[in-house]
Amino acid sequence: MMYWVFLNRKNEVTRYEDSLLPGIIPDRIKGMLTTKFAEDVDICKLCDMDRHAHPIDEETGIKYCTILFCDVVKPTWNVEDVL
């Protein structure tokens, strides 16, 4: 999966692009990482990340919850870097 997210590192905004090998996000939980799932279970109202960028799958356009995505994927960027 190819994804992108806007990051702010050292006061420089960049569109960060990365890819994940198949299986990094198990199919059985992939749907539970989306912003739609987070909104459906009302966890978005507890988080201020909705005003920030979200990781977006380039192929499907699906937005992922930044916090849940980071918990599963462990990317090289930090949640604090997300613009």
PDB file of N, CA, C and O in Angstrom:
ATOM      1  N   MET A   1       0.830  -1.162   0.000  1.00  0.00           N
ATOM      2  CA  MET A   1       0.000   0.000   0.000  1.00  0.00           C
ATOM      3  C   MET A   1       0.884   1.239   0.000  1.00  0.00           C
ATOM      4  O   MET A   1       1.817   1.345   0.796  1.00  0.00           O
ATOM      5  N   MET A   2       0.591   2.159  -0.882  1.00  0.00           N
ATOM      6  CA  MET A   2       1.256   3.470  -0.897  1.00  0.00           C
ATOM      7  C   MET A   2       0.352   4.446  -0.160  1.00  0.00           C
ATOM      8  O   MET A   2      -0.860   4.454  -0.381  1.00  0.00           O
ATOM      9  N   TYR A   3       0.925   5.271   0.713  1.00  0.00           N
ATOM     10  CA  TYR A   3       0.129   6.271   1.411  1.00  0.00           C
ATOM     11  C   TYR A   3       0.908   7.577   1.490  1.00  0.00           C
ATOM     12  O   TYR A   3       2.120   7.614   1.276  1.00  0.00           O
ATOM     13  N   TRP A   4       0.188   8.640   1.801  1.00  0.00           N
ATOM     14  CA  TRP A   4       0.825   9.932   1.996  1.00  0.00           C
ATOM     15  C   TRP A   4       0.156  10.669   3.148  1.00  0.00           C
ATOM     16  O   TRP A   4      -0.985  10.388   3.513  1.00  0.00           O
ATOM     17  N   VAL A   5       0.904  11.626   3.712  1.00  0.00           N
ATOM     18  CA  VAL A   5       0.405  12.460   4.803  1.00  0.00           C
ATOM     19  C   VAL A   5       1.236  13.740   4.806  1.00  0.00           C
ATOM     20  O   VAL A   5       2.421  13.712   4.474  1.00  0.00           O
ATOM     21  N   PHE A   6       0.626  14.852   5.175  1.00  0.00           N
ATOM     22  CA  PHE A   6       1.365  16.099   5.294  1.00  0.00           C
ATOM     23  C   PHE A   6       2.034  16.163   6.656  1.00  0.00           C
ATOM     24  O   PHE A   6       1.382  15.997   7.687  1.00  0.00           O
ATOM     25  N   LEU A   7       3.350  16.406   6.652  1.00  0.00           N
ATOM     26  CA  LEU A   7       4.114  16.504   7.895  1.00  0.00           C
ATOM     27  C   LEU A   7       4.749  17.883   8.011  1.00  0.00           C
ATOM     28  O   LEU A   7       5.058  18.522   7.005  1.00  0.00           O
ATOM     29  N   ASN A   8       4.937  18.330   9.231  1.00  0.00           N
ATOM     30  CA  ASN A   8       5.626  19.577   9.519  1.00  0.00           C
ATOM     31  C   ASN A   8       6.823  19.223  10.382  1.00  0.00           C
ATOM     32  O   ASN A   8       6.691  18.974  11.581  1.00  0.00           O
ATOM     33  N   ARG A   9       7.994  19.202   9.758  1.00  0.00           N
ATOM     34  CA  ARG A   9       9.224  18.875  10.477  1.00  0.00           C
ATOM     35  C   ARG A   9      10.181  20.046  10.362  1.00  0.00           C
ATOM     36  O   ARG A   9      10.493  20.518   9.268  1.00  0.00           O
ATOM     37  N   LYS A  10      10.638  20.500  11.516  1.00  0.00           N
ATOM     38  CA  LYS A  10      11.579  21.633  11.560  1.00  0.00           C
ATOM     39  C   LYS A  10      11.021  22.816  10.786  1.00  0.00           C
ATOM     40  O   LYS A  10      11.736  23.466  10.023  1.00  0.00           O
ATOM     41  N   ASN A  11       9.731  23.089  10.991  1.00  0.00           N
ATOM     42  CA  ASN A  11       9.026  24.211  10.346  1.00  0.00           C
ATOM     43  C   ASN A  11       9.007  24.118   8.825  1.00  0.00           C
ATOM     44  O   ASN A  11       8.867  25.136   8.148  1.00  0.00           O
ATOM     45  N   GLU A  12       9.144  22.933   8.289  1.00  0.00           N
ATOM     46  CA  GLU A  12       9.051  22.716   6.845  1.00  0.00           C
ATOM     47  C   GLU A  12       7.931  21.716   6.577  1.00  0.00           C
ATOM     48  O   GLU A  12       7.969  20.580   7.051  1.00  0.00           O
ATOM     49  N   VAL A  13       6.933  22.158   5.809  1.00  0.00           N
ATOM     50  CA  VAL A  13       5.796  21.298   5.483  1.00  0.00           C
ATOM     51  C   VAL A  13       6.130  20.475   4.248  1.00  0.00           C
ATOM     52  O   VAL A  13       6.548  21.014   3.223  1.00  0.00           O
ATOM     53  N   THR A  14       5.945  19.179   4.356  1.00  0.00           N
ATOM     54  CA  THR A  14       6.204  18.293   3.220  1.00  0.00           C
ATOM     55  C   THR A  14       5.085  17.268   3.094  1.00  0.00           C
ATOM     56  O   THR A  14       4.449  16.885   4.076  1.00  0.00           O
ATOM     57  N   ARG A  15       4.866  16.840   1.864  1.00  0.00           N
ATOM     58  CA  ARG A  15       3.971  15.713   1.630  1.00  0.00           C
ATOM     59  C   ARG A  15       4.835  14.466   1.718  1.00  0.00           C
ATOM     60  O   ARG A  15       5.638  14.190   0.826  1.00  0.00           O
ATOM     61  N   TYR A  16       4.669  13.729   2.779  1.00  0.00           N
ATOM     62  CA  TYR A  16       5.461  12.538   3.026  1.00  0.00           C
ATOM     63  C   TYR A  16       4.779  11.353   2.372  1.00  0.00           C
ATOM     64  O   TYR A  16       3.590  11.118   2.583  1.00  0.00           O
ATOM     65  N   GLU A  17       5.525  10.612   1.584  1.00  0.00           N
ATOM     66  CA  GLU A  17       4.988   9.426   0.920  1.00  0.00           C
ATOM     67  C   GLU A  17       5.779   8.205   1.355  1.00  0.00           C
ATOM     68  O   GLU A  17       7.000   8.260   1.503  1.00  0.00           O
ATOM     69  N   ASP A  18       5.081   7.120   1.554  1.00  0.00           N
ATOM     70  CA  ASP A  18       5.734   5.885   1.971  1.00  0.00           C
ATOM     71  C   ASP A  18       4.901   4.710   1.478  1.00  0.00           C
ATOM     72  O   ASP A  18       3.765   4.883   1.036  1.00  0.00           O
ATOM     73  N   SER A  19       5.462   3.542   1.558  1.00  0.00           N
ATOM     74  CA  SER A  19       4.727   2.344   1.167  1.00  0.00           C
ATOM     75  C   SER A  19       4.830   1.311   2.280  1.00  0.00           C
ATOM     76  O   SER A  19       5.794   1.279   3.045  1.00  0.00           O
ATOM     77  N   LEU A  20       3.822   0.482   2.344  1.00  0.00           N
ATOM     78  CA  LEU A  20       3.784  -0.599   3.323  1.00  0.00           C
ATOM     79  C   LEU A  20       3.727  -1.925   2.590  1.00  0.00           C
ATOM     80  O   LEU A  20       3.007  -2.071   1.603  1.00  0.00           O
ATOM     81  N   LEU A  21       4.479  -2.876   3.073  1.00  0.00           N
ATOM     82  CA  LEU A  21       4.427  -4.206   2.483  1.00  0.00           C
ATOM     83  C   LEU A  21       3.090  -4.865   2.807  1.00  0.00           C
ATOM     84  O   LEU A  21       2.507  -4.607   3.860  1.00  0.00           O
ATOM     85  N   PRO A  22       2.610  -5.704   1.914  1.00  0.00           N
ATOM     86  CA  PRO A  22       1.364  -6.428   2.208  1.00  0.00           C
ATOM     87  C   PRO A  22       1.488  -7.180   3.530  1.00  0.00           C
ATOM     88  O   PRO A  22       2.516  -7.797   3.810  1.00  0.00           O
ATOM     89  N   GLY A  23       0.447  -7.124   4.328  1.00  0.00           N
ATOM     90  CA  GLY A  23       0.443  -7.821   5.607  1.00  0.00           C
ATOM     91  C   GLY A  23       0.853  -6.964   6.791  1.00  0.00           C
ATOM     92  O   GLY A  23       0.642  -7.367   7.935  1.00  0.00           O
ATOM     93  N   ILE A  24       1.438  -5.784   6.553  1.00  0.00           N
ATOM     94  CA  ILE A  24       1.803  -4.905   7.667  1.00  0.00           C
ATOM     95  C   ILE A  24       0.536  -4.520   8.433  1.00  0.00           C
ATOM     96  O   ILE A  24       0.518  -4.512   9.664  1.00  0.00           O
ATOM     97  N   ILE A  25      -0.510  -4.206   7.691  1.00  0.00           N
ATOM     98  CA  ILE A  25      -1.822  -3.996   8.305  1.00  0.00           C
ATOM     99  C   ILE A  25      -2.658  -5.227   7.961  1.00  0.00           C
ATOM    100  O   ILE A  25      -3.083  -5.381   6.816  1.00  0.00           O
ATOM    101  N   PRO A  26      -2.898  -6.098   8.931  1.00  0.00           N
ATOM    102  CA  PRO A  26      -3.686  -7.300   8.638  1.00  0.00           C
ATOM    103  C   PRO A  26      -5.068  -6.935   8.098  1.00  0.00           C
ATOM    104  O   PRO A  26      -5.702  -5.997   8.582  1.00  0.00           O
ATOM    105  N   ASP A  27      -5.523  -7.669   7.109  1.00  0.00           N
ATOM    106  CA  ASP A  27      -6.824  -7.397   6.487  1.00  0.00           C
ATOM    107  C   ASP A  27      -7.965  -7.361   7.491  1.00  0.00           C
ATOM    108  O   ASP A  27      -8.904  -6.580   7.334  1.00  0.00           O
ATOM    109  N   ARG A  28      -7.894  -8.193   8.516  1.00  0.00           N
ATOM    110  CA  ARG A  28      -9.000  -8.277   9.476  1.00  0.00           C
ATOM    111  C   ARG A  28      -9.152  -7.008  10.318  1.00  0.00           C
ATOM    112  O   ARG A  28     -10.217  -6.778  10.890  1.00  0.00           O
ATOM    113  N   ILE A  29      -8.092  -6.172  10.405  1.00  0.00           N
ATOM    114  CA  ILE A  29      -8.228  -4.937  11.187  1.00  0.00           C
ATOM    115  C   ILE A  29      -8.126  -3.665  10.340  1.00  0.00           C
ATOM    116  O   ILE A  29      -8.299  -2.562  10.857  1.00  0.00           O
ATOM    117  N   LYS A  30      -7.850  -3.812   9.061  1.00  0.00           N
ATOM    118  CA  LYS A  30      -7.660  -2.646   8.201  1.00  0.00           C
ATOM    119  C   LYS A  30      -8.846  -1.680   8.262  1.00  0.00           C
ATOM    120  O   LYS A  30      -8.654  -0.466   8.318  1.00  0.00           O
ATOM    121  N   GLY A  31     -10.061  -2.213   8.251  1.00  0.00           N
ATOM    122  CA  GLY A  31     -11.253  -1.378   8.310  1.00  0.00           C
ATOM    123  C   GLY A  31     -11.412  -0.653   9.632  1.00  0.00           C
ATOM    124  O   GLY A  31     -12.103   0.364   9.698  1.00  0.00           O
ATOM    125  N   MET A  32     -10.782  -1.161  10.693  1.00  0.00           N
ATOM    126  CA  MET A  32     -10.886  -0.532  12.007  1.00  0.00           C
ATOM    127  C   MET A  32      -9.891   0.607  12.180  1.00  0.00           C
ATOM    128  O   MET A  32      -9.871   1.244  13.233  1.00  0.00           O
ATOM    129  N   LEU A  33      -9.063   0.879  11.173  1.00  0.00           N
ATOM    130  CA  LEU A  33      -8.091   1.970  11.251  1.00  0.00           C
ATOM    131  C   LEU A  33      -8.568   3.218  10.509  1.00  0.00           C
ATOM    132  O   LEU A  33      -7.912   4.258  10.565  1.00  0.00           O
ATOM    133  N   THR A  34      -9.682   3.125   9.830  1.00  0.00           N
ATOM    134  CA  THR A  34     -10.150   4.238   9.005  1.00  0.00           C
ATOM    135  C   THR A  34     -10.785   5.338   9.851  1.00  0.00           C
ATOM    136  O   THR A  34     -11.232   5.103  10.974  1.00  0.00           O
ATOM    137  N   THR A  35     -10.814   6.549   9.280  1.00  0.00           N
ATOM    138  CA  THR A  35     -11.474   7.654   9.973  1.00  0.00           C
ATOM    139  C   THR A  35     -12.975   7.379  10.086  1.00  0.00           C
ATOM    140  O   THR A  35     -13.607   7.795  11.057  1.00  0.00           O
ATOM    141  N   LYS A  36     -13.546   6.688   9.108  1.00  0.00           N
ATOM    142  CA  LYS A  36     -14.973   6.368   9.169  1.00  0.00           C
ATOM    143  C   LYS A  36     -15.276   5.497  10.387  1.00  0.00           C
ATOM    144  O   LYS A  36     -16.252   5.742  11.097  1.00  0.00           O
ATOM    145  N   PHE A  37     -14.453   4.492  10.631  1.00  0.00           N
ATOM    146  CA  PHE A  37     -14.643   3.636  11.801  1.00  0.00           C
ATOM    147  C   PHE A  37     -14.498   4.455  13.082  1.00  0.00           C
ATOM    148  O   PHE A  37     -15.298   4.316  14.008  1.00  0.00           O
ATOM    149  N   ALA A  38     -13.482   5.305  13.131  1.00  0.00           N
ATOM    150  CA  ALA A  38     -13.259   6.130  14.327  1.00  0.00           C
ATOM    151  C   ALA A  38     -14.440   7.050  14.598  1.00  0.00           C
ATOM    152  O   ALA A  38     -14.821   7.258  15.750  1.00  0.00           O
ATOM    153  N   GLU A  39     -15.017   7.600  13.533  1.00  0.00           N
ATOM    154  CA  GLU A  39     -16.204   8.453  13.697  1.00  0.00           C
ATOM    155  C   GLU A  39     -17.411   7.623  14.142  1.00  0.00           C
ATOM    156  O   GLU A  39     -18.182   8.056  14.998  1.00  0.00           O
ATOM    157  N   ASP A  40     -17.571   6.446  13.569  1.00  0.00           N
ATOM    158  CA  ASP A  40     -18.710   5.583  13.901  1.00  0.00           C
ATOM    159  C   ASP A  40     -18.724   5.168  15.372  1.00  0.00           C
ATOM    160  O   ASP A  40     -19.794   5.027  15.965  1.00  0.00           O
ATOM    161  N   VAL A  41     -17.549   4.972  15.961  1.00  0.00           N
ATOM    162  CA  VAL A  41     -17.485   4.562  17.369  1.00  0.00           C
ATOM    163  C   VAL A  41     -17.230   5.758  18.294  1.00  0.00           C
ATOM    164  O   VAL A  41     -16.951   5.590  19.481  1.00  0.00           O
ATOM    165  N   ASP A  42     -17.328   6.947  17.739  1.00  0.00           N
ATOM    166  CA  ASP A  42     -17.249   8.204  18.507  1.00  0.00           C
ATOM    167  C   ASP A  42     -15.918   8.463  19.202  1.00  0.00           C
ATOM    168  O   ASP A  42     -15.899   9.136  20.232  1.00  0.00           O
ATOM    169  N   ILE A  43     -14.818   7.960  18.684  1.00  0.00           N
ATOM    170  CA  ILE A  43     -13.545   8.296  19.312  1.00  0.00           C
ATOM    171  C   ILE A  43     -12.939   9.580  18.737  1.00  0.00           C
ATOM    172  O   ILE A  43     -12.017  10.145  19.327  1.00  0.00           O
ATOM    173  N   CYS A  44     -13.443  10.040  17.602  1.00  0.00           N
ATOM    174  CA  CYS A  44     -12.930  11.285  17.016  1.00  0.00           C
ATOM    175  C   CYS A  44     -13.208  12.489  17.910  1.00  0.00           C
ATOM    176  O   CYS A  44     -12.400  13.416  17.972  1.00  0.00           O
ATOM    177  N   LYS A  45     -14.331  12.480  18.593  1.00  0.00           N
ATOM    178  CA  LYS A  45     -14.688  13.626  19.426  1.00  0.00           C
ATOM    179  C   LYS A  45     -13.730  13.778  20.611  1.00  0.00           C
ATOM    180  O   LYS A  45     -13.679  14.839  21.233  1.00  0.00           O
ATOM    181  N   LEU A  46     -12.982  12.738  20.919  1.00  0.00           N
ATOM    182  CA  LEU A  46     -12.015  12.783  22.016  1.00  0.00           C
ATOM    183  C   LEU A  46     -10.621  13.192  21.554  1.00  0.00           C
ATOM    184  O   LEU A  46      -9.708  13.306  22.372  1.00  0.00           O
ATOM    185  N   CYS A  47     -10.450  13.414  20.260  1.00  0.00           N
ATOM    186  CA  CYS A  47      -9.128  13.624  19.672  1.00  0.00           C
ATOM    187  C   CYS A  47      -9.105  14.921  18.872  1.00  0.00           C
ATOM    188  O   CYS A  47     -10.069  15.246  18.179  1.00  0.00           O
ATOM    189  N   ASP A  48      -8.007  15.655  18.969  1.00  0.00           N
ATOM    190  CA  ASP A  48      -7.909  16.897  18.187  1.00  0.00           C
ATOM    191  C   ASP A  48      -7.215  16.684  16.841  1.00  0.00           C
ATOM    192  O   ASP A  48      -6.948  17.653  16.130  1.00  0.00           O
ATOM    193  N   MET A  49      -6.922  15.447  16.485  1.00  0.00           N
ATOM    194  CA  MET A  49      -6.236  15.170  15.221  1.00  0.00           C
ATOM    195  C   MET A  49      -7.150  15.369  14.012  1.00  0.00           C
ATOM    196  O   MET A  49      -6.667  15.386  12.880  1.00  0.00           O
ATOM    197  N   ASP A  50      -8.469  15.521  14.228  1.00  0.00           N
ATOM    198  CA  ASP A  50      -9.370  15.710  13.093  1.00  0.00           C
ATOM    199  C   ASP A  50      -9.090  17.027  12.375  1.00  0.00           C
ATOM    200  O   ASP A  50      -9.498  17.208  11.228  1.00  0.00           O
ATOM    201  N   ARG A  51      -8.400  17.942  13.041  1.00  0.00           N
ATOM    202  CA  ARG A  51      -8.025  19.206  12.402  1.00  0.00           C
ATOM    203  C   ARG A  51      -6.689  19.092  11.676  1.00  0.00           C
ATOM    204  O   ARG A  51      -6.211  20.065  11.093  1.00  0.00           O
ATOM    205  N   HIS A  52      -6.099  17.931  11.710  1.00  0.00           N
ATOM    206  CA  HIS A  52      -4.807  17.688  11.080  1.00  0.00           C
ATOM    207  C   HIS A  52      -4.980  16.777   9.865  1.00  0.00           C
ATOM    208  O   HIS A  52      -6.069  16.268   9.597  1.00  0.00           O
ATOM    209  N   ALA A  53      -3.894  16.589   9.149  1.00  0.00           N
ATOM    210  CA  ALA A  53      -3.912  15.658   8.020  1.00  0.00           C
ATOM    211  C   ALA A  53      -4.041  14.226   8.539  1.00  0.00           C
ATOM    212  O   ALA A  53      -3.751  13.945   9.702  1.00  0.00           O
ATOM    213  N   HIS A  54      -4.476  13.341   7.668  1.00  0.00           N
ATOM    214  CA  HIS A  54      -4.576  11.923   7.994  1.00  0.00           C
ATOM    215  C   HIS A  54      -3.811  11.145   6.927  1.00  0.00           C
ATOM    216  O   HIS A  54      -3.745  11.582   5.778  1.00  0.00           O
ATOM    217  N   PRO A  55      -3.229   9.994   7.290  1.00  0.00           N
ATOM    218  CA  PRO A  55      -2.634   9.142   6.260  1.00  0.00           C
ATOM    219  C   PRO A  55      -3.709   8.731   5.260  1.00  0.00           C
ATOM    220  O   PRO A  55      -4.802   8.315   5.646  1.00  0.00           O
ATOM    221  N   ILE A  56      -3.392   8.851   3.978  1.00  0.00           N
ATOM    222  CA  ILE A  56      -4.358   8.542   2.924  1.00  0.00           C
ATOM    223  C   ILE A  56      -3.769   7.499   1.984  1.00  0.00           C
ATOM    224  O   ILE A  56      -2.656   7.658   1.485  1.00  0.00           O
ATOM    225  N   ASP A  57      -4.519   6.438   1.749  1.00  0.00           N
ATOM    226  CA  ASP A  57      -4.129   5.389   0.808  1.00  0.00           C
ATOM    227  C   ASP A  57      -4.210   5.971  -0.601  1.00  0.00           C
ATOM    228  O   ASP A  57      -5.274   6.423  -1.026  1.00  0.00           O
ATOM    229  N   GLU A  58      -3.093   5.961  -1.325  1.00  0.00           N
ATOM    230  CA  GLU A  58      -3.065   6.564  -2.667  1.00  0.00           C
ATOM    231  C   GLU A  58      -3.981   5.865  -3.649  1.00  0.00           C
ATOM    232  O   GLU A  58      -4.587   6.519  -4.498  1.00  0.00           O
ATOM    233  N   GLU A  59      -4.096   4.548  -3.555  1.00  0.00           N
ATOM    234  CA  GLU A  59      -4.895   3.790  -4.521  1.00  0.00           C
ATOM    235  C   GLU A  59      -6.396   3.954  -4.300  1.00  0.00           C
ATOM    236  O   GLU A  59      -7.157   4.120  -5.254  1.00  0.00           O
ATOM    237  N   THR A  60      -6.820   3.906  -3.031  1.00  0.00           N
ATOM    238  CA  THR A  60      -8.250   3.925  -2.747  1.00  0.00           C
ATOM    239  C   THR A  60      -8.764   5.270  -2.255  1.00  0.00           C
ATOM    240  O   THR A  60      -9.966   5.530  -2.320  1.00  0.00           O
ATOM    241  N   GLY A  61      -7.875   6.131  -1.763  1.00  0.00           N
ATOM    242  CA  GLY A  61      -8.286   7.414  -1.202  1.00  0.00           C
ATOM    243  C   GLY A  61      -8.833   7.305   0.207  1.00  0.00           C
ATOM    244  O   GLY A  61      -9.336   8.287   0.753  1.00  0.00           O
ATOM    245  N   ILE A  62      -8.745   6.127   0.803  1.00  0.00           N
ATOM    246  CA  ILE A  62      -9.253   5.926   2.157  1.00  0.00           C
ATOM    247  C   ILE A  62      -8.366   6.669   3.150  1.00  0.00           C
ATOM    248  O   ILE A  62      -7.140   6.566   3.107  1.00  0.00           O
ATOM    249  N   LYS A  63      -9.016   7.430   4.059  1.00  0.00           N
ATOM    250  CA  LYS A  63      -8.297   8.133   5.117  1.00  0.00           C
ATOM    251  C   LYS A  63      -8.230   7.233   6.346  1.00  0.00           C
ATOM    252  O   LYS A  63      -9.201   6.572   6.714  1.00  0.00           O
ATOM    253  N   TYR A  64      -7.058   7.229   6.966  1.00  0.00           N
ATOM    254  CA  TYR A  64      -6.862   6.438   8.173  1.00  0.00           C
ATOM    255  C   TYR A  64      -6.751   7.336   9.389  1.00  0.00           C
ATOM    256  O   TYR A  64      -6.196   8.432   9.308  1.00  0.00           O
ATOM    257  N   CYS A  65      -7.273   6.879  10.509  1.00  0.00           N
ATOM    258  CA  CYS A  65      -7.136   7.583  11.779  1.00  0.00           C
ATOM    259  C   CYS A  65      -5.641   7.632  12.096  1.00  0.00           C
ATOM    260  O   CYS A  65      -4.980   6.595  12.148  1.00  0.00           O
ATOM    261  N   THR A  66      -5.118   8.822  12.305  1.00  0.00           N
ATOM    262  CA  THR A  66      -3.683   8.999  12.511  1.00  0.00           C
ATOM    263  C   THR A  66      -3.189   8.218  13.724  1.00  0.00           C
ATOM    264  O   THR A  66      -2.157   7.552  13.650  1.00  0.00           O
ATOM    265  N   ILE A  67      -3.898   8.289  14.816  1.00  0.00           N
ATOM    266  CA  ILE A  67      -3.475   7.626  16.054  1.00  0.00           C
ATOM    267  C   ILE A  67      -3.502   6.102  15.890  1.00  0.00           C
ATOM    268  O   ILE A  67      -2.530   5.427  16.229  1.00  0.00           O
ATOM    269  N   LEU A  68      -4.599   5.565  15.378  1.00  0.00           N
ATOM    270  CA  LEU A  68      -4.702   4.108  15.200  1.00  0.00           C
ATOM    271  C   LEU A  68      -3.685   3.610  14.175  1.00  0.00           C
ATOM    272  O   LEU A  68      -3.082   2.553  14.358  1.00  0.00           O
ATOM    273  N   PHE A  69      -3.494   4.384  13.085  1.00  0.00           N
ATOM    274  CA  PHE A  69      -2.522   4.033  12.049  1.00  0.00           C
ATOM    275  C   PHE A  69      -1.121   3.923  12.659  1.00  0.00           C
ATOM    276  O   PHE A  69      -0.394   2.966  12.393  1.00  0.00           O
ATOM    277  N   CYS A  70      -0.751   4.912  13.479  1.00  0.00           N
ATOM    278  CA  CYS A  70       0.582   4.906  14.097  1.00  0.00           C
ATOM    279  C   CYS A  70       0.753   3.741  15.068  1.00  0.00           C
ATOM    280  O   CYS A  70       1.831   3.154  15.157  1.00  0.00           O
ATOM    281  N   ASP A  71      -0.312   3.411  15.793  1.00  0.00           N
ATOM    282  CA  ASP A  71      -0.237   2.293  16.736  1.00  0.00           C
ATOM    283  C   ASP A  71       0.053   0.978  16.029  1.00  0.00           C
ATOM    284  O   ASP A  71       0.788   0.139  16.550  1.00  0.00           O
ATOM    285  N   VAL A  72      -0.519   0.793  14.845  1.00  0.00           N
ATOM    286  CA  VAL A  72      -0.358  -0.472  14.128  1.00  0.00           C
ATOM    287  C   VAL A  72       0.900  -0.475  13.253  1.00  0.00           C
ATOM    288  O   VAL A  72       1.668  -1.437  13.271  1.00  0.00           O
ATOM    289  N   VAL A  73       1.107   0.600  12.489  1.00  0.00           N
ATOM    290  CA  VAL A  73       2.169   0.625  11.478  1.00  0.00           C
ATOM    291  C   VAL A  73       3.532   0.974  12.057  1.00  0.00           C
ATOM    292  O   VAL A  73       4.549   0.498  11.552  1.00  0.00           O
ATOM    293  N   LYS A  74       3.579   1.791  13.100  1.00  0.00           N
ATOM    294  CA  LYS A  74       4.841   2.281  13.674  1.00  0.00           C
ATOM    295  C   LYS A  74       5.695   2.966  12.596  1.00  0.00           C
ATOM    296  O   LYS A  74       6.816   2.533  12.325  1.00  0.00           O
ATOM    297  N   PRO A  75       5.159   4.043  11.976  1.00  0.00           N
ATOM    298  CA  PRO A  75       5.901   4.706  10.897  1.00  0.00           C
ATOM    299  C   PRO A  75       7.136   5.447  11.415  1.00  0.00           C
ATOM    300  O   PRO A  75       7.343   5.555  12.624  1.00  0.00           O
ATOM    301  N   THR A  76       7.949   5.953  10.494  1.00  0.00           N
ATOM    302  CA  THR A  76       9.165   6.675  10.869  1.00  0.00           C
ATOM    303  C   THR A  76       8.864   8.082  11.365  1.00  0.00           C
ATOM    304  O   THR A  76       9.745   8.733  11.926  1.00  0.00           O
ATOM    305  N   TRP A  77       7.646   8.564  11.172  1.00  0.00           N
ATOM    306  CA  TRP A  77       7.252   9.892  11.643  1.00  0.00           C
ATOM    307  C   TRP A  77       6.444   9.772  12.922  1.00  0.00           C
ATOM    308  O   TRP A  77       5.946   8.697  13.257  1.00  0.00           O
ATOM    309  N   ASN A  78       6.320  10.868  13.625  1.00  0.00           N
ATOM    310  CA  ASN A  78       5.573  10.913  14.876  1.00  0.00           C
ATOM    311  C   ASN A  78       4.234  11.591  14.682  1.00  0.00           C
ATOM    312  O   ASN A  78       4.071  12.385  13.756  1.00  0.00           O
ATOM    313  N   VAL A  79       3.279  11.293  15.534  1.00  0.00           N
ATOM    314  CA  VAL A  79       1.974  11.920  15.478  1.00  0.00           C
ATOM    315  C   VAL A  79       2.118  13.440  15.589  1.00  0.00           C
ATOM    316  O   VAL A  79       1.369  14.182  14.952  1.00  0.00           O
ATOM    317  N   GLU A  80       3.060  13.897  16.380  1.00  0.00           N
ATOM    318  CA  GLU A  80       3.275  15.333  16.573  1.00  0.00           C
ATOM    319  C   GLU A  80       3.721  16.032  15.292  1.00  0.00           C
ATOM    320  O   GLU A  80       3.579  17.249  15.174  1.00  0.00           O
ATOM    321  N   ASP A  81       4.257  15.280  14.332  1.00  0.00           N
ATOM    322  CA  ASP A  81       4.729  15.865  13.067  1.00  0.00           C
ATOM    323  C   ASP A  81       3.604  16.094  12.066  1.00  0.00           C
ATOM    324  O   ASP A  81       3.795  16.813  11.085  1.00  0.00           O
ATOM    325  N   VAL A  82       2.441  15.502  12.290  1.00  0.00           N
ATOM    326  CA  VAL A  82       1.355  15.589  11.326  1.00  0.00           C
ATOM    327  C   VAL A  82       0.790  17.004  11.334  1.00  0.00           C
ATOM    328  O   VAL A  82       0.449  17.545  12.386  1.00  0.00           O
ATOM    329  N   LEU A  83       0.700  17.586  10.156  1.00  0.00           N
ATOM    330  CA  LEU A  83       0.232  18.973  10.020  1.00  0.00           C
ATOM    331  C   LEU A  83      -1.251  19.079  10.248  1.00  0.00           C
ATOM    332  O   LEU A  83      -1.811  20.173  10.173  1.00  0.00           O
TER     333      LEU A  83
END
